[in-house]
Amino acid sequence: MALAIFDVDGTLVAGPSTEKRLFLLLLRKGWLGPAQLLAFLRFGAGHAADRGGHVWKRNKAYLDGLPCAEVEALVSGWVARTVSRWWFTPCVERLRLHQAAGDTVALLSGTPQFVADALARELGVNRAFGTVCATASGRFLAHPPLRHPFGGPKLELARALCVETGVPAGDVFAYGDSVHDLPVLRFAGHPVAVRPDVALRAAAQAAGWEILGSR
């Protein structure tokens, strides 16, 4: 039995990222007001020094003050209704092949955990690791995330999954689209660059990795 690790945005999902789609959904629903937008901007300004250009990927402060249960219910229904139009079909087909083979399948993504969970339900995947946002009294906070699977932390989760499942790195299949997925792809015995960005394509070609699709 193998372990198959899938990135989400740009890999399983084509087009705009799940988080951009979420932001626009909340905006359309009138859930994002001046307080949320100001919290988002403050987070970016306040954490730019320690996170550099990646601060915006980690920034979930636009959720500040929103009720967790209501957001999660909204997202669950929204994903169920619309996600069939988001998929990059060749990558979803790979995921189905892993499931049919009895492999352990996991999603690792920087998207909020409740989005990752909703996607996992639609795919029939039992393990999903997204960004865990800080909360208090049932509402989201504009604090740094408790977990953000991106770069090094994403690799740490992949290693932990190997320990949990007893699958060695040589039997890991990893699917990613970005140069930021390189730590996990280099760790895996079977790396697959999916619709890779320029930097990842160059790395994949140099290493002789499989490339699935193009942008």
C-alpha positions as a Python dict, from the first residue, in 0.01 Angstrom:
ca = {
    (1, 'M'): (0, 0, 0),
    (2, 'A'): (125, 346, -95),
    (3, 'L'): (58, 693, 38),
    (4, 'A'): (-64, 954, -212),
    (5, 'I'): (-37, 1319, -110),
    (6, 'F'): (-222, 1578, -315),
    (7, 'D'): (-189, 1954, -312),
    (8, 'V'): (-520, 2128, -384),
    (9, 'D'): (-493, 2465, -559),
    (10, 'G'): (-343, 2436, -906),
    (11, 'T'): (-323, 2059, -866),
    (12, 'L'): (-664, 1906, -798),
    (13, 'V'): (-835, 2241, -855),
    (14, 'A'): (-777, 2439, -1175),
    (15, 'G'): (-844, 2809, -1220),
    (16, 'P'): (-877, 3048, -925),
    (17, 'S'): (-763, 2911, -591),
    (18, 'T'): (-1019, 2778, -347),
    (19, 'E'): (-938, 3065, -114),
    (20, 'K'): (-999, 3330, -380),
    (21, 'R'): (-1329, 3160, -453),
    (22, 'L'): (-1409, 3159, -81),
    (23, 'F'): (-1323, 3527, -42),
    (24, 'L'): (-1553, 3619, -332),
    (25, 'L'): (-1831, 3398, -193),
    (26, 'L'): (-1817, 3571, 145),
    (27, 'L'): (-1804, 3910, -26),
    (28, 'R'): (-2112, 3830, -237),
    (29, 'K'): (-2298, 3706, 69),
    (30, 'G'): (-2223, 4032, 249),
    (31, 'W'): (-2021, 3856, 520),
    (32, 'L'): (-1706, 4061, 463),
    (33, 'G'): (-1741, 4413, 597),
    (34, 'P'): (-1496, 4689, 685),
    (35, 'A'): (-1391, 4509, 1004),
    (36, 'Q'): (-1283, 4193, 817),
    (37, 'L'): (-1106, 4383, 539),
    (38, 'L'): (-922, 4603, 788),
    (39, 'A'): (-815, 4296, 987),
    (40, 'F'): (-684, 4141, 666),
    (41, 'L'): (-477, 4448, 580),
    (42, 'R'): (-349, 4486, 935),
    (43, 'F'): (-234, 4126, 943),
    (44, 'G'): (-47, 4170, 616),
    (45, 'A'): (126, 4485, 735),
    (46, 'G'): (199, 4353, 1080),
    (47, 'H'): (351, 4022, 972),
    (48, 'A'): (527, 4120, 649),
    (49, 'A'): (866, 4142, 820),
    (50, 'D'): (865, 3783, 944),
    (51, 'R'): (688, 3618, 649),
    (52, 'G'): (789, 3831, 351),
    (53, 'G'): (589, 3779, 33),
    (54, 'H'): (424, 3467, 174),
    (55, 'V'): (239, 3662, 442),
    (56, 'W'): (-70, 3684, 221),
    (57, 'K'): (-87, 3306, 183),
    (58, 'R'): (-88, 3275, 562),
    (59, 'N'): (-332, 3563, 610),
    (60, 'K'): (-679, 3435, 706),
    (61, 'A'): (-769, 3748, 903),
    (62, 'Y'): (-1053, 3827, 660),
    (63, 'L'): (-1247, 3569, 863),
    (64, 'D'): (-1213, 3777, 1180),
    (65, 'G'): (-1530, 3772, 1389),
    (66, 'L'): (-1727, 3543, 1159),
    (67, 'P'): (-1911, 3252, 1328),
    (68, 'C'): (-1720, 2930, 1264),
    (69, 'A'): (-2019, 2697, 1240),
    (70, 'E'): (-2206, 2921, 996),
    (71, 'V'): (-1904, 2967, 771),
    (72, 'E'): (-1837, 2593, 770),
    (73, 'A'): (-2202, 2515, 683),
    (74, 'L'): (-2201, 2773, 404),
    (75, 'V'): (-1879, 2634, 259),
    (76, 'S'): (-1992, 2273, 280),
    (77, 'G'): (-2304, 2340, 75),
    (78, 'W'): (-2122, 2569, -168),
    (79, 'V'): (-1848, 2313, -239),
    (80, 'A'): (-2101, 2032, -286),
    (81, 'R'): (-2291, 2242, -544),
    (82, 'T'): (-2002, 2383, -744),
    (83, 'V'): (-1683, 2181, -703),
    (84, 'S'): (-1748, 1957, -1003),
    (85, 'R'): (-1665, 2260, -1219),
    (86, 'W'): (-1333, 2326, -1044),
    (87, 'W'): (-1150, 1997, -1084),
    (88, 'F'): (-845, 1937, -1298),
    (89, 'T'): (-980, 1606, -1425),
    (90, 'P'): (-651, 1423, -1501),
    (91, 'C'): (-534, 1474, -1143),
    (92, 'V'): (-867, 1368, -994),
    (93, 'E'): (-844, 1055, -1208),
    (94, 'R'): (-505, 981, -1051),
    (95, 'L'): (-659, 1021, -708),
    (96, 'R'): (-933, 774, -802),
    (97, 'L'): (-671, 523, -918),
    (98, 'H'): (-496, 547, -581),
    (99, 'Q'): (-827, 493, -402),
    (100, 'A'): (-906, 192, -620),
    (101, 'A'): (-563, 46, -539),
    (102, 'G'): (-631, 80, -166),
    (103, 'D'): (-367, 347, -115),
    (104, 'T'): (-394, 602, 165),
    (105, 'V'): (-487, 939, 14),
    (106, 'A'): (-435, 1273, 186),
    (107, 'L'): (-490, 1637, 92),
    (108, 'L'): (-224, 1887, 208),
    (109, 'S'): (-308, 2248, 134),
    (110, 'G'): (-280, 2600, 264),
    (111, 'T'): (-652, 2651, 210),
    (112, 'P'): (-856, 2684, 533),
    (113, 'Q'): (-922, 2353, 706),
    (114, 'F'): (-1299, 2376, 660),
    (115, 'V'): (-1248, 2412, 283),
    (116, 'A'): (-1007, 2117, 277),
    (117, 'D'): (-1260, 1912, 475),
    (118, 'A'): (-1540, 1996, 231),
    (119, 'L'): (-1324, 1900, -68),
    (120, 'A'): (-1222, 1577, 104),
    (121, 'R'): (-1587, 1482, 160),
    (122, 'E'): (-1662, 1528, -210),
    (123, 'L'): (-1360, 1317, -305),
    (124, 'G'): (-1418, 1048, -43),
    (125, 'V'): (-1081, 1121, 118),
    (126, 'N'): (-1039, 1060, 491),
    (127, 'R'): (-731, 1274, 557),
    (128, 'A'): (-721, 1646, 485),
    (129, 'F'): (-477, 1895, 630),
    (130, 'G'): (-541, 2262, 569),
    (131, 'T'): (-477, 2587, 753),
    (132, 'V'): (-615, 2575, 1106),
    (133, 'C'): (-736, 2922, 1198),
    (134, 'A'): (-735, 3061, 1551),
    (135, 'T'): (-1080, 3082, 1710),
    (136, 'A'): (-1244, 3184, 2037),
    (137, 'S'): (-1605, 3152, 2155),
    (138, 'G'): (-1708, 3001, 1822),
    (139, 'R'): (-1569, 3282, 1607),
    (140, 'F'): (-1259, 3322, 1393),
    (141, 'L'): (-978, 3547, 1511),
    (142, 'A'): (-737, 3764, 1314),
    (143, 'H'): (-444, 3579, 1472),
    (144, 'P'): (-169, 3384, 1296),
    (145, 'P'): (-292, 3036, 1199),
    (146, 'L'): (-226, 2748, 1435),
    (147, 'R'): (-115, 2540, 1135),
    (148, 'H'): (-33, 2648, 780),
    (149, 'P'): (77, 2368, 545),
    (150, 'F'): (317, 2555, 320),
    (151, 'G'): (681, 2482, 240),
    (152, 'G'): (861, 2329, 540),
    (153, 'P'): (548, 2270, 753),
    (154, 'K'): (392, 2084, 461),
    (155, 'L'): (693, 1852, 452),
    (156, 'E'): (663, 1795, 827),
    (157, 'L'): (302, 1684, 777),
    (158, 'A'): (409, 1449, 498),
    (159, 'R'): (671, 1294, 725),
    (160, 'A'): (416, 1256, 1004),
    (161, 'L'): (176, 1082, 765),
    (162, 'C'): (449, 833, 676),
    (163, 'V'): (500, 756, 1043),
    (164, 'E'): (125, 727, 1104),
    (165, 'T'): (61, 498, 810),
    (166, 'G'): (388, 305, 821),
    (167, 'V'): (457, 391, 457),
    (168, 'P'): (823, 466, 373),
    (169, 'A'): (910, 774, 170),
    (170, 'G'): (997, 553, -125),
    (171, 'D'): (631, 448, -150),
    (172, 'V'): (493, 801, -134),
    (173, 'F'): (333, 961, -439),
    (174, 'A'): (325, 1341, -418),
    (175, 'Y'): (135, 1571, -652),
    (176, 'G'): (199, 1947, -660),
    (177, 'D'): (195, 2242, -899),
    (178, 'S'): (425, 2501, -740),
    (179, 'V'): (794, 2547, -667),
    (180, 'H'): (680, 2575, -304),
    (181, 'D'): (580, 2206, -323),
    (182, 'L'): (940, 2104, -391),
    (183, 'P'): (1016, 1995, -31),
    (184, 'V'): (735, 1737, -41),
    (185, 'L'): (805, 1634, -400),
    (186, 'R'): (1174, 1577, -326),
    (187, 'F'): (1080, 1375, -18),
    (188, 'A'): (848, 1143, -212),
    (189, 'G'): (967, 840, -401),
    (190, 'H'): (717, 916, -678),
    (191, 'P'): (690, 1292, -737),
    (192, 'V'): (447, 1425, -999),
    (193, 'A'): (452, 1787, -1112),
    (194, 'V'): (94, 1883, -1202),
    (195, 'R'): (44, 2182, -1433),
    (196, 'P'): (373, 2310, -1289),
    (197, 'D'): (483, 2671, -1268),
    (198, 'V'): (801, 2767, -1453),
    (199, 'A'): (1037, 2696, -1164),
    (200, 'L'): (881, 2360, -1078),
    (201, 'R'): (876, 2254, -1444),
    (202, 'A'): (1248, 2324, -1470),
    (203, 'A'): (1318, 2127, -1151),
    (204, 'A'): (1096, 1839, -1263),
    (205, 'Q'): (1261, 1818, -1606),
    (206, 'A'): (1607, 1826, -1452),
    (207, 'A'): (1515, 1545, -1211),
    (208, 'G'): (1326, 1337, -1468),
    (209, 'W'): (996, 1355, -1279),
    (210, 'E'): (659, 1291, -1436),
    (211, 'I'): (478, 1606, -1549),
    (212, 'L'): (101, 1591, -1568),
    (213, 'G'): (-61, 1867, -1778),
    (214, 'S'): (45, 2226, -1836),
    (215, 'R'): (-79, 2573, -1753),
}
